[in-house]
Structures are given as structure tokens and as C-alpha cells.
Amino acid sequence: MAVSTALSSSTATAFAMDTVHHASVAAASISPSFISVFRPNHPRRSARLLHLRRRASTRSELSGSDSSARSSSISALEQLKTSAADRYTKERSSIVVIGLSIHTCPVEMREKLAIPEAEWPRAIDELCNLNHIEEAAVLSTCNRMEIYVVALSQHRGVKEVTEWMSKTSGVPVSEISQHRFLLYNNDATQHIFEVSAGLDSLVLGEGQILAQVKQVVKVGQGVVGFGRNISGLFKHAITVGKRVRTETNIAAGAVSVSSAAVELALMKLPESSHTIARMLVIGAGKMGKLVIKHLVAKGCTKMVVVNRSEERVAAIREELNGIEIIYKPLSEMLACAAEADVVFTSTASESPLFLKEHVQTLPSVGSEVGGVRLFVDISVPRNVGSCVSDLENARVYNVDDLKEVVAANKEDRLRKAREAQAIIAEESKQFEAWRDSLETVPTIKKLRAYAERIRAAELEKCLSRMDGDELTKKTRKAVDDLSRGIVNKLLHGPMQHLRCDGSDSRTLNETLENMHALNRMFSLETDISLLEQKIRAKVEQSQK
């Protein structure tokens, strides 16, 4: 009993802390200027706040035109959410994003926190074993490391995930907290939709991120913790990404990280050397292949490609007929670098391929290419150690340096983003409507449990009056089946009126009104909430 009371108290505290958080988020959404008020002089937060201010400003411009229409019509759902008597927020778990991106965090930290794709299922399992996490997904790319979770408690869920990130990466919690961003529910939904559409990328509209979001779904299939909410979120994000690219011209002329890397290298080389510079590409995966294609598009007709196996290089050579692509194994990487003026790296290696001691032994490059060997590293974790930058005859550029390339045409990019935001706002409402349609599930479960308790109790009374010891098993089963059939028939109507897919707002509002009415009529709100039940079960499981 003492344990149960302690758990209940602990859970109540978590809910209280979440309520405070909800209030702070609501206050923050009033105006984009809130960001400049909150800890304005904290230098380590400046990049993150600038990023959030930009997002808030864009959203406020889009939402301003229809705010008056929304205020004049309050849906049944909104009434439920704001009603003091309703336990809506206690029954509903939260979608939370704990993330670090190129906008808020340097590559030096992102590479430590990066999770290879092969480790995503393990990460999901470990995250879902935390006391306040139900579902999870990992999106780890060269520009971002984001963890999406369905949390039974926002405050405790964030705390547990941050501690898990620290434990697995070795980065102190304090450092992660300085650079991370946190988004909840609607903001989390809008964020992943923006990510999938290419609006949050360093290169606006780039297509590779959509493929990476698809990969999250592919890897998550069959993983228990990649549940209904997270799976639905990412699948909807894929739909949004496709729709934005189809209905806007955001992808027209957009560059990828790989093409930006090629552009950066050409910017750093003397213009007269573009056709004679010796190019080396290390890694023939998706990004390496794109680097090769963009080099060809810029007039390069010969290059060396180092890869673990020749199969991929041969396929690229066949696709780019007429281009001299020379394959070399990884064992000859340093020898190839000695004969290259520009080295592009894009492998999945978790440790640097080039360190200071490797590069300082390489022969100098000719004055016709600037006398300095260029390393353009678009891998995270980085393939080229930062110490290489100390050498006079080498220059190292990583993904964070690509901002120089994409700074052009800023106004045109912002205009395209505004067009895409209208689509994202519409799709966000559709996804939230789908999530709202799931909110009747706790009421359905409670109503069934309530009916089952009454059925079982009345059945026991009936059997005791019928001299239960003398009843045959067949008779007992017949009476039991009769009682279950009556309950199911009686519940069929109410259950039908508690189900909808969220596609029609009127039907959804009616369904939620029915839920609220049933909660009051059968006193279901006095039962322990499903979130509390789940938290207790997870805590008890972890203590075994």
C-alpha cells in the first residue's frame, strides 16, 4: 500500500510539473517576441533562440489571417481541453522532440551524439524501457540528431531521455541541455513536417532529408517501441514532404548537402584550376554518389573513388558513362590522398580516417590549385580530425561550413518557405485531428472495465443462488456467455459513437462530446487515469 501511494504521489507530481510546462508553452505562443525576453543575455543559447525566433515569426505571419475566425468558433474539443473538470491532458500522452541540429549545435557535439542507423532499433528499445516513455524514433543525419518520443510525463520524459543521451554518448547532461531544443505536441508535429519538407534543412528544399525520414519508418517497422502515434507521425510527415514538393517549387534549383560541398570546394579553388584539380571521393554511398554526380555536372571528367567494395563504384561508373572513375580500396586511401588536390569524405566511419599525423606526411599540392590541399568532410561523425586544420598545407571544411554556400538567394528561399508553411499548417491540423480521434480509447477501455466488473459481480451472485457447487460446467458456461452477450449488446451503441477516424471535424466533435458525457454519467473520471496505470506498470517492471 505504501508503494502504491508513493507511486501515485510521484505521478501526481509529474502531472503537476507538466501542467506548469503547458502553461509556459501557451504563454510563449502568444508572440514570437517571447524568445527575446527569456534569458536574453545567455550567450550559449543565442543560436538556438535565433532559430526558434525565426520559426515563431514565420508561423505567426501565416496564422495571423485566420486567428479571428478561430476565436469565433470554439470546438467541442477545445472546450474539453480547457475544462477544469475534464481529465483530457491526464489521459493523453505527449509527443516530444528532444533534438540538436545544425541550427543549435556545433558538429563537434552532434558527432558524439549521432546514432548509426543500424543502432536505431536498439535505441528505440532502450528508450521505451524508460519509466515515462511509451514510443520512440531516432532521426540521426549529418545535420541533426533528434529523438521523438511519446511521453507519459513531459517533464520526466525529457529528463530521462536527456540522461539516456548523456549515458550513451558520454556528453554531460549540462552540455546537452545547453544546445538541445524541446518541442511538444503541435510544435513537435509541425517540426517533423517542416523537416520532411526540407524547410528546416541547411539547404532549403533538399530532397535527401525526405529519404531519411522514409528510412526511419522502414527501420521502425517491426520494432515494438515504434508505435501507433510515432509511426503515424512519420508516415504523415512523408506525405507532407511529397505534397510540399509537388505543389510548390521549393525543390526547383535546390541544392543538396553534397552539391553544396562541391560548390564550396570550387569556391575555395582558384577558378583557373577547376578543370585540372585532382578529385578524390572517399565513400560511394548515397552522399558520395551525389558528390560524384555534382562533380561531373561541374565539368569533372576524371576522379578517384575509394570505397570498401568495388560493386557500388562500378554501378556509378556504368550510370555515368564516359566519365573516368578509378576505384581504389580503403587500404590505398592515404596513397590516393597524396595524389589528390581535393578530398571529399562521406563514410559512416565512427572514427576519423585522417588525423594530423597522416596528412602532414602527404606531399604538397601545386601552386596552380592554391598550394593547399582541401578536405571537404560531410560525414557525421567527422572523417577528418579537427587537428588537421592546424597544418599550413591543409584546409578542412565540414557540414557547418556549408552555410557560406546556401546564404545566397535568401529572400527567394523565404518566399518558397511561406508557400510550403500553408500546406504544413493544414496537414498539422489533419494529423492532430487523427490523434484527437484516439482520445476516446481510454473511455472505451474504462467503460468496458466498468461493465465487466458489474457483470462479474452479478454473475457471482446469480451462481451462488443457484447452488453453484451442483452446476455443471456446461451450465456455468452458458450463463457466463449469456451475461457477456448482454453486456456486449448494451455497449455496442455507445462504442460505435466513441469511434471516428478524425477526417470530419463535426463527427470528431460529436464523438468527443459523447466521450465527455459517458465519463460523467458512469463516473469514469474518478478512476485512476490510464497514464498513471502505465507509469505504475513501467516503474514496477523496472524494479523487478
GUBA-278596 format. One record per residue (C-alpha): residue in one letter; residue number from 0; x negated, y negated, z negated. Coordinates in Angstrom, 3 decimals. Layout:
% residues N
A,NUM,X,Y,Z .
...
END
This chain:
% residues 544
M,0,0.000,0.000,0.000 .
A,1,-2.829,-2.358,-0.826 .
V,2,-4.450,-1.668,2.532 .
S,3,-1.179,-2.365,4.348 .
T,4,-0.698,-5.654,2.505 .
A,5,-4.248,-6.733,3.243 .
L,6,-3.828,-5.948,6.905 .
S,7,-0.552,-7.836,7.057 .
S,8,-2.120,-10.836,5.366 .
S,9,-5.091,-10.686,7.690 .
T,10,-2.835,-10.532,10.722 .
A,11,-0.696,-13.391,9.469 .
T,12,-3.828,-15.488,9.062 .
A,13,-4.809,-14.703,12.641 .
F,14,-1.387,-15.782,13.892 .
A,15,-1.605,-18.990,11.889 .
M,16,-5.003,-19.788,13.379 .
D,17,-3.622,-19.072,16.852 .
T,18,-0.688,-21.415,16.207 .
V,19,-3.118,-24.186,15.342 .
H,20,-5.007,-23.405,18.529 .
H,21,-1.794,-23.519,20.610 .
A,22,-1.078,-26.965,19.187 .
S,23,-4.559,-28.210,20.056 .
V,24,-4.286,-26.876,23.613 .
A,25,-0.881,-28.503,24.040 .
A,26,-2.237,-31.821,22.812 .
A,27,-5.185,-31.512,25.154 .
S,28,-2.930,-31.030,28.165 .
I,29,-1.326,-34.456,27.714 .
S,30,-4.072,-36.256,29.585 .
P,31,-7.402,-35.432,31.242 .
S,32,-8.974,-38.147,29.125 .
F,33,-8.796,-35.916,26.051 .
I,34,-12.086,-34.393,27.130 .
S,35,-13.965,-37.651,26.729 .
V,36,-12.520,-38.088,23.243 .
F,37,-13.524,-34.674,21.962 .
R,38,-17.135,-34.799,20.700 .
P,39,-18.162,-37.322,23.379 .
N,40,-21.795,-37.645,22.369 .
H,41,-22.682,-33.951,22.244 .
P,42,-25.349,-33.651,24.986 .
R,43,-25.264,-29.873,25.247 .
R,44,-21.589,-29.941,26.145 .
S,45,-21.798,-32.635,28.819 .
A,46,-21.903,-30.292,31.826 .
R,47,-19.028,-28.214,30.547 .
L,48,-16.887,-31.253,29.701 .
L,49,-17.579,-32.789,33.103 .
H,50,-16.418,-29.580,34.749 .
L,51,-13.247,-29.446,32.636 .
R,52,-12.533,-33.127,33.229 .
R,53,-12.724,-32.573,36.978 .
R,54,-10.301,-29.636,36.737 .
A,55,-7.889,-31.545,34.495 .
S,56,-7.962,-34.611,36.740 .
T,57,-7.145,-32.622,39.865 .
R,58,-4.311,-30.793,38.138 .
S,59,-2.790,-33.967,36.705 .
E,60,-2.663,-35.555,40.170 .
L,61,-0.806,-32.555,41.529 .
S,62,1.636,-32.243,38.634 .
G,63,2.498,-35.936,38.293 .
S,64,5.016,-35.950,41.133 .
D,65,7.302,-33.275,39.692 .
S,66,6.947,-33.942,35.955 .
S,67,10.202,-35.905,35.788 .
A,68,12.104,-33.077,37.460 .
R,69,10.770,-30.563,34.956 .
S,70,11.668,-32.692,31.956 .
S,71,15.303,-32.982,33.075 .
S,72,15.872,-29.240,33.118 .
I,73,14.689,-27.086,30.212 .
S,74,14.935,-23.387,30.973 .
A,75,16.089,-20.743,28.551 .
L,76,12.521,-19.505,28.449 .
E,77,11.224,-22.882,27.278 .
Q,78,13.951,-23.019,24.632 .
L,79,12.833,-19.633,23.391 .
K,80,9.182,-20.637,23.304 .
T,81,9.874,-23.818,21.334 .
S,82,12.497,-22.376,18.993 .
A,83,11.311,-22.175,15.389 .
A,84,13.487,-19.110,14.807 .
D,85,12.065,-17.175,17.719 .
R,86,9.025,-14.907,17.420 .
Y,87,8.097,-15.247,21.084 .
T,88,4.461,-16.183,20.502 .
K,89,4.052,-13.470,17.875 .
E,90,5.323,-10.787,20.246 .
R,91,3.299,-11.952,23.226 .
S,92,-0.386,-11.219,23.584 .
S,93,-2.562,-13.826,25.304 .
I,94,-4.641,-13.750,28.465 .
V,95,-8.002,-15.298,27.586 .
V,96,-11.096,-16.096,29.655 .
I,97,-14.468,-16.309,27.935 .
G,98,-16.815,-17.488,30.646 .
L,99,-20.095,-19.048,31.656 .
S,100,-20.595,-20.400,35.159 .
I,101,-22.990,-22.422,37.244 .
H,102,-20.967,-25.491,36.202 .
T,103,-21.597,-24.998,32.473 .
C,104,-24.598,-22.738,32.008 .
P,105,-28.148,-22.518,33.449 .
V,106,-29.243,-19.440,35.349 .
E,107,-31.750,-18.625,32.583 .
M,108,-28.842,-17.728,30.294 .
R,109,-26.475,-16.303,32.908 .
E,110,-29.027,-13.701,33.932 .
K,111,-29.310,-12.459,30.338 .
L,112,-25.539,-12.106,30.051 .
A,113,-24.983,-10.632,33.525 .
I,114,-23.359,-7.192,33.614 .
P,115,-24.155,-4.979,36.641 .
E,116,-21.118,-3.641,38.485 .
A,117,-21.971,-0.074,37.511 .
E,118,-21.622,-1.095,33.850 .
W,119,-18.185,-2.735,34.180 .
P,120,-16.170,0.386,33.164 .
R,121,-18.335,0.850,30.061 .
A,122,-17.953,-2.820,29.192 .
I,123,-14.157,-2.593,29.529 .
D,124,-14.064,0.439,27.232 .
E,125,-16.212,-1.263,24.605 .
L,126,-14.207,-4.487,24.747 .
C,127,-10.914,-2.625,24.351 .
N,128,-12.290,-0.868,21.286 .
L,129,-12.464,-4.252,19.539 .
N,130,-9.679,-4.769,16.996 .
H,131,-7.861,-7.585,18.794 .
I,132,-8.444,-6.731,22.474 .
E,133,-5.883,-4.699,24.467 .
E,134,-7.081,-5.058,28.063 .
A,135,-10.240,-6.366,29.725 .
A,136,-12.027,-7.052,33.006 .
V,137,-15.505,-8.303,33.910 .
L,138,-16.337,-10.671,36.781 .
S,139,-20.122,-10.987,36.963 .
T,140,-21.682,-12.676,40.013 .
C,141,-24.690,-14.864,40.738 .
N,142,-22.656,-17.972,39.849 .
R,143,-20.572,-16.779,36.911 .
M,144,-20.172,-14.269,34.102 .
E,145,-16.558,-14.203,32.977 .
I,146,-14.708,-11.790,30.724 .
Y,147,-10.920,-11.638,30.996 .
V,148,-9.031,-10.076,28.106 .
V,149,-5.525,-9.598,26.798 .
A,150,-5.922,-10.546,23.139 .
L,151,-3.608,-9.713,20.250 .
S,152,-5.011,-12.783,18.496 .
Q,153,-6.622,-15.622,20.432 .
H,154,-8.981,-16.805,17.698 .
R,155,-10.129,-13.363,16.595 .
G,156,-10.233,-12.031,20.135 .
V,157,-12.587,-14.817,21.243 .
K,158,-14.750,-14.261,18.171 .
E,159,-15.009,-10.512,18.776 .
V,160,-15.785,-10.859,22.490 .
T,161,-18.422,-13.538,21.869 .
E,162,-20.086,-11.344,19.243 .
W,163,-19.960,-8.399,21.658 .
M,164,-21.613,-10.519,24.380 .
S,165,-24.317,-11.503,21.914 .
K,166,-24.898,-7.918,20.828 .
T,167,-25.186,-6.554,24.370 .
S,168,-27.342,-9.390,25.732 .
G,169,-29.462,-10.415,22.754 .
V,170,-28.388,-14.057,23.191 .
P,171,-27.381,-15.638,19.844 .
V,172,-23.685,-16.416,19.367 .
S,173,-24.549,-20.076,18.782 .
E,174,-26.181,-20.372,22.225 .
I,175,-23.309,-18.609,23.985 .
S,176,-20.821,-20.899,22.243 .
Q,177,-22.712,-23.982,23.439 .
H,178,-22.322,-23.034,27.101 .
R,179,-19.150,-20.953,27.317 .
F,180,-15.726,-22.191,28.331 .
L,181,-12.455,-20.807,26.963 .
L,182,-9.157,-20.757,28.841 .
Y,183,-5.831,-19.373,27.659 .
N,184,-2.694,-18.055,29.363 .
N,185,-1.552,-20.539,32.070 .
D,186,-5.009,-22.131,32.259 .
A,187,-6.624,-18.694,32.495 .
T,188,-4.223,-17.739,35.283 .
Q,189,-4.898,-20.911,37.223 .
H,190,-8.647,-20.462,36.764 .
I,191,-8.873,-16.987,38.297 .
F,192,-6.620,-18.150,41.152 .
E,193,-8.996,-21.083,41.772 .
V,194,-11.962,-18.723,41.592 .
S,195,-10.417,-16.313,44.102 .
A,196,-9.534,-19.183,46.443 .
G,197,-13.120,-20.449,46.335 .
L,198,-12.221,-23.712,44.572 .
D,199,-14.469,-23.038,41.591 .
S,200,-17.433,-21.916,43.689 .
L,201,-20.580,-23.933,44.171 .
V,202,-19.738,-23.709,47.868 .
L,203,-16.075,-24.683,48.240 .
G,204,-14.015,-22.069,50.060 .
E,205,-16.800,-19.483,50.335 .
G,206,-15.410,-16.053,51.127 .
Q,207,-17.710,-13.788,49.162 .
I,208,-16.006,-14.505,45.837 .
L,209,-12.722,-13.051,47.149 .
A,210,-14.545,-9.827,47.965 .
Q,211,-15.984,-9.842,44.442 .
V,212,-12.519,-10.270,42.896 .
K,213,-11.324,-7.327,45.009 .
Q,214,-14.231,-5.317,43.650 .
V,215,-13.072,-5.982,40.084 .
V,216,-9.751,-4.315,40.940 .
K,217,-11.459,-1.440,42.746 .
V,218,-13.804,-0.725,39.839 .
G,219,-10.998,-1.151,37.300 .
Q,220,-8.758,1.497,38.855 .
G,221,-8.634,4.472,36.522 .
V,222,-10.207,2.598,33.600 .
V,223,-7.745,2.698,30.695 .
G,224,-8.511,-0.831,29.492 .
F,225,-7.830,-2.345,32.920 .
G,226,-4.159,-2.526,32.001 .
R,227,-0.923,-3.873,33.419 .
N,228,-1.478,-7.555,32.605 .
I,229,-5.116,-7.813,33.714 .
S,230,-4.556,-5.617,36.755 .
G,231,-1.535,-7.705,37.742 .
L,232,-3.521,-10.909,37.242 .
F,233,-6.398,-9.866,39.510 .
K,234,-4.136,-8.387,42.187 .
H,235,-2.167,-11.631,42.271 .
A,236,-5.465,-13.548,42.447 .
I,237,-6.361,-11.603,45.597 .
T,238,-3.012,-12.586,47.123 .
V,239,-3.671,-16.231,46.234 .
G,240,-7.167,-16.142,47.725 .
K,241,-5.841,-14.760,51.006 .
R,242,-2.934,-17.201,51.133 .
V,243,-5.106,-20.266,50.497 .
R,244,-7.488,-19.287,53.263 .
T,245,-4.599,-18.572,55.651 .
E,246,-2.524,-21.697,55.006 .
T,247,-5.310,-24.257,54.598 .
N,248,-8.532,-24.878,56.490 .
I,249,-10.590,-24.649,53.319 .
A,250,-12.751,-21.897,54.807 .
A,251,-13.399,-23.816,58.022 .
G,252,-17.081,-24.682,58.094 .
A,253,-17.549,-23.424,54.553 .
V,254,-20.966,-22.055,53.728 .
S,255,-21.769,-19.114,51.508 .
V,256,-24.470,-18.863,48.875 .
S,257,-26.578,-17.001,51.420 .
S,258,-26.181,-19.634,54.139 .
A,259,-26.863,-22.394,51.609 .
A,260,-30.082,-20.577,50.694 .
V,261,-31.164,-20.595,54.344 .
E,262,-30.255,-24.286,54.667 .
L,263,-32.260,-25.100,51.536 .
A,264,-35.325,-23.286,52.867 .
L,265,-35.118,-25.172,56.163 .
M,266,-34.738,-28.467,54.288 .
K,267,-37.984,-27.767,52.427 .
L,268,-39.950,-26.717,55.514 .
P,269,-41.360,-29.245,57.988 .
E,270,-38.845,-29.466,60.838 .
S,271,-41.514,-28.584,63.378 .
S,272,-42.119,-25.240,61.639 .
H,273,-38.545,-23.901,61.727 .
T,274,-39.194,-21.671,64.728 .
I,275,-42.623,-20.426,63.647 .
A,276,-42.227,-19.869,59.885 .
R,277,-42.635,-16.208,58.926 .
M,278,-39.493,-14.983,57.152 .
L,279,-39.278,-12.150,54.614 .
V,280,-35.959,-10.921,53.203 .
I,281,-36.057,-8.610,50.190 .
G,282,-32.803,-6.706,49.769 .
A,283,-30.393,-5.634,52.516 .
G,284,-27.168,-5.593,50.509 .
K,285,-24.198,-7.885,51.165 .
M,286,-26.045,-11.110,50.333 .
G,287,-29.264,-10.027,52.008 .
K,288,-27.357,-9.180,55.175 .
L,289,-25.770,-12.640,55.156 .
V,290,-29.197,-14.253,54.751 .
I,291,-30.413,-12.335,57.798 .
K,292,-27.377,-13.387,59.850 .
H,293,-27.778,-17.050,58.935 .
L,294,-31.488,-16.954,59.775 .
V,295,-30.551,-15.597,63.197 .
A,296,-27.896,-18.320,63.571 .
K,297,-30.627,-20.906,62.920 .
G,298,-32.804,-19.521,65.691 .
C,299,-34.967,-16.961,63.895 .
T,300,-35.704,-14.025,66.210 .
K,301,-38.155,-12.056,64.073 .
M,302,-38.282,-11.198,60.370 .
V,303,-39.388,-8.530,57.933 .
V,304,-36.810,-6.887,55.664 .
V,305,-37.880,-4.983,52.554 .
N,306,-35.318,-2.566,51.167 .
R,307,-35.118,0.607,49.109 .
S,308,-33.956,2.608,52.132 .
E,309,-34.113,2.061,55.896 .
E,310,-30.491,3.039,56.578 .
R,311,-28.972,-0.386,55.846 .
V,312,-31.709,-2.222,57.711 .
A,313,-31.189,-0.003,60.755 .
A,314,-27.453,-0.775,60.700 .
I,315,-28.153,-4.525,60.577 .
R,316,-30.693,-4.207,63.398 .
E,317,-28.120,-2.407,65.537 .
E,318,-25.493,-5.060,64.798 .
L,319,-27.874,-7.916,65.660 .
N,320,-29.021,-6.552,68.990 .
G,321,-32.059,-8.347,70.420 .
I,322,-33.437,-9.538,67.062 .
E,323,-36.739,-8.062,65.896 .
I,324,-36.079,-6.814,62.362 .
I,325,-39.027,-4.928,60.883 .
Y,326,-38.254,-2.567,57.997 .
K,327,-40.695,-2.102,55.118 .
P,328,-40.239,-0.060,51.903 .
L,329,-40.356,-1.642,48.447 .
S,330,-43.824,-0.207,47.887 .
E,331,-45.142,-2.641,50.529 .
M,332,-43.333,-5.705,49.147 .
L,333,-46.439,-7.585,47.959 .
A,334,-48.292,-6.893,51.198 .
C,335,-45.321,-8.275,53.139 .
A,336,-45.145,-11.350,50.883 .
A,337,-48.815,-12.026,51.631 .
E,338,-47.909,-12.435,55.307 .
A,339,-44.730,-14.496,54.783 .
D,340,-44.165,-18.243,54.554 .
V,341,-40.635,-17.993,53.137 .
V,342,-39.441,-15.181,50.860 .
F,343,-35.715,-14.643,50.235 .
T,344,-34.803,-12.290,47.370 .
S,345,-31.360,-10.802,46.775 .
T,346,-31.603,-7.483,44.954 .
A,347,-29.823,-6.002,41.938 .
S,348,-33.072,-5.527,40.030 .
E,349,-32.686,-6.381,36.345 .
S,350,-36.343,-7.386,36.026 .
P,351,-38.419,-9.812,38.150 .
L,352,-40.030,-8.475,41.316 .
F,353,-42.516,-11.367,41.472 .
L,354,-44.468,-12.671,38.495 .
K,355,-47.232,-15.242,38.311 .
E,356,-49.983,-12.635,38.452 .
H,357,-48.508,-11.199,41.658 .
V,358,-48.115,-14.483,43.518 .
Q,359,-51.410,-16.131,42.533 .
T,360,-53.316,-13.374,44.342 .
L,361,-51.476,-13.969,47.616 .
P,362,-53.349,-15.845,50.368 .
S,363,-52.345,-19.444,51.032 .
V,364,-49.957,-20.280,53.849 .
G,365,-50.837,-22.585,56.737 .
S,366,-50.518,-26.362,56.707 .
E,367,-48.087,-26.167,59.627 .
V,368,-45.435,-24.848,57.184 .
G,369,-46.342,-27.297,54.442 .
G,370,-49.128,-25.306,52.787 .
V,371,-46.735,-23.957,50.130 .
R,372,-45.046,-20.539,50.074 .
L,373,-41.313,-20.828,49.394 .
F,374,-39.380,-18.340,47.245 .
V,375,-35.601,-18.660,47.545 .
D,376,-34.099,-16.408,44.891 .
I,377,-30.316,-15.922,44.996 .
S,378,-30.261,-12.983,42.588 .
V,379,-28.873,-12.983,39.052 .
P,380,-30.790,-11.769,37.091 .
R,381,-33.544,-13.565,38.984 .
N,382,-36.001,-11.607,41.119 .
V,383,-38.714,-14.276,40.850 .
G,384,-40.050,-15.159,37.416 .
S,385,-39.844,-18.823,36.421 .
C,386,-43.578,-18.749,35.682 .
V,387,-44.253,-18.603,39.444 .
S,388,-43.236,-22.277,39.605 .
D,389,-46.431,-23.140,37.714 .
L,390,-48.544,-22.252,40.743 .
E,391,-49.579,-25.078,43.072 .
N,392,-49.223,-22.990,46.224 .
A,393,-45.676,-21.744,45.499 .
R,394,-42.229,-23.297,45.143 .
V,395,-39.341,-21.367,43.604 .
Y,396,-35.657,-22.146,44.157 .
N,397,-32.729,-20.284,42.577 .
V,398,-28.935,-20.422,42.896 .
D,399,-28.727,-23.504,40.679 .
D,400,-30.821,-25.425,43.226 .
L,401,-28.261,-24.892,45.987 .
K,402,-26.233,-27.863,44.726 .
E,403,-28.504,-30.047,46.847 .
V,404,-27.198,-28.366,49.988 .
V,405,-23.492,-28.465,49.179 .
A,406,-23.375,-32.067,47.936 .
A,407,-22.575,-33.322,51.450 .
N,408,-19.008,-33.985,52.632 .
K,409,-17.731,-34.258,49.066 .
E,410,-14.587,-36.208,49.994 .
D,411,-13.581,-33.726,52.676 .
R,412,-14.067,-30.856,50.250 .
L,413,-11.908,-32.536,47.596 .
R,414,-9.116,-33.121,50.119 .
K,415,-9.103,-29.450,51.042 .
A,416,-9.077,-28.535,47.352 .
R,417,-5.949,-30.625,46.758 .
E,418,-4.152,-28.783,49.559 .
A,419,-5.093,-25.456,48.009 .
Q,420,-4.088,-26.555,44.499 .
A,421,-0.450,-26.911,45.566 .
I,422,-0.425,-23.244,46.582 .
I,423,-2.178,-22.211,43.384 .
A,424,0.345,-24.099,41.235 .
E,425,3.203,-22.297,42.994 .
E,426,1.569,-18.880,42.655 .
S,427,0.752,-19.522,38.982 .
K,428,4.451,-20.070,38.270 .
Q,429,5.292,-16.804,40.025 .
F,430,2.741,-14.875,38.001 .
E,431,3.913,-16.417,34.729 .
A,432,7.496,-15.517,35.669 .
W,433,6.369,-11.909,36.132 .
R,434,4.644,-11.962,32.735 .
D,435,7.715,-13.525,31.163 .
S,436,9.805,-10.683,32.569 .
L,437,7.700,-8.305,30.461 .
E,438,8.578,-10.162,27.263 .
T,439,11.747,-8.134,26.786 .
V,440,9.688,-4.961,26.321 .
P,441,9.258,-5.485,22.524 .
T,442,13.020,-5.986,22.148 .
I,443,13.726,-2.856,24.198 .
K,444,11.365,-0.823,22.015 .
K,445,12.775,-2.246,18.785 .
L,446,16.373,-1.708,19.850 .
R,447,15.642,1.900,20.783 .
A,448,13.818,2.447,17.480 .
Y,449,16.718,0.867,15.575 .
A,450,19.239,3.103,17.334 .
E,451,17.053,6.171,16.794 .
R,452,16.807,5.511,13.041 .
I,453,20.585,5.297,12.769 .
R,454,21.091,8.374,14.957 .
A,455,18.641,10.471,12.951 .
A,456,20.136,9.382,9.619 .
E,457,23.726,10.039,10.697 .
L,458,22.773,13.367,12.252 .
E,459,21.179,14.437,8.986 .
K,460,24.351,13.520,7.076 .
C,461,26.501,15.426,9.550 .
L,462,24.387,18.568,9.423 .
S,463,24.280,18.540,5.620 .
R,464,28.082,18.505,5.506 .
M,465,28.258,21.425,7.925 .
D,466,26.285,23.799,5.690 .
G,467,23.118,23.243,7.673 .
D,468,21.395,26.449,6.473 .
E,469,24.013,28.581,8.210 .
L,470,23.984,26.664,11.526 .
T,471,22.385,28.411,14.467 .
K,472,19.562,26.766,16.384 .
K,473,21.862,26.554,19.399 .
T,474,24.484,24.636,17.428 .
R,475,21.881,22.310,15.923 .
K,476,20.511,21.550,19.372 .
A,477,23.984,20.928,20.770 .
V,478,24.788,18.430,18.016 .
D,479,21.382,16.762,18.403 .
D,480,21.836,16.466,22.176 .
L,481,25.320,15.046,21.655 .
S,482,24.002,12.318,19.340 .
R,483,21.212,11.401,21.744 .
G,484,23.618,11.278,24.673 .
I,485,25.962,8.923,22.832 .
V,486,23.079,6.593,21.914 .
N,487,21.718,6.564,25.460 .
K,488,25.145,5.807,26.930 .
L,489,25.695,2.950,24.474 .
L,490,22.233,1.476,25.117 .
H,491,22.391,1.757,28.902 .
G,492,24.273,-1.516,29.404 .
P,493,22.125,-3.658,27.075 .
M,494,18.939,-2.138,28.512 .
Q,495,19.997,-2.998,32.063 .
H,496,20.454,-6.615,31.006 .
L,497,16.970,-6.702,29.455 .
R,498,15.155,-5.822,32.668 .
C,499,14.150,-8.040,35.596 .
D,500,11.106,-8.495,37.820 .
G,501,10.791,-12.267,37.318 .
S,502,11.334,-13.072,41.002 .
D,503,14.531,-15.044,40.350 .
S,504,14.378,-17.802,37.738 .
R,505,18.108,-17.699,36.968 .
T,506,18.075,-13.940,36.359 .
L,507,14.949,-14.300,34.243 .
N,508,16.545,-16.983,32.075 .
E,509,19.670,-14.866,31.591 .
T,510,17.540,-11.847,30.680 .
L,511,15.612,-13.815,28.074 .
E,512,18.855,-15.216,26.645 .
N,513,20.117,-11.635,26.324 .
M,514,16.893,-10.706,24.543 .
H,515,17.299,-13.553,22.083 .
A,516,20.940,-12.618,21.429 .
L,517,20.125,-8.955,20.784 .
N,518,17.277,-9.914,18.464 .
R,519,19.730,-11.936,16.357 .
M,520,22.664,-9.502,16.489 .
F,521,20.632,-6.489,15.405 .
S,522,18.209,-8.426,13.143 .
L,523,15.294,-7.152,15.218 .
E,524,13.286,-10.286,14.417 .
T,525,12.893,-9.113,10.827 .
D,526,10.934,-6.051,11.967 .
I,527,7.162,-6.149,11.949 .
S,528,6.021,-7.558,15.303 .
L,529,4.507,-5.272,17.910 .
L,530,1.314,-7.327,17.841 .
E,531,0.978,-6.660,14.123 .
Q,532,1.606,-2.976,14.713 .
K,533,-1.050,-2.859,17.420 .
I,534,-3.594,-4.730,15.312 .
R,535,-2.996,-2.428,12.341 .
A,536,-3.364,0.650,14.523 .
K,537,-6.642,-0.599,16.041 .
V,538,-8.068,-1.587,12.651 .
E,539,-7.134,1.770,11.133 .
Q,540,-8.641,3.584,14.126 .
S,541,-11.912,1.665,13.798 .
Q,542,-12.122,2.525,10.094 .
K,543,-11.883,6.277,10.676 .
END
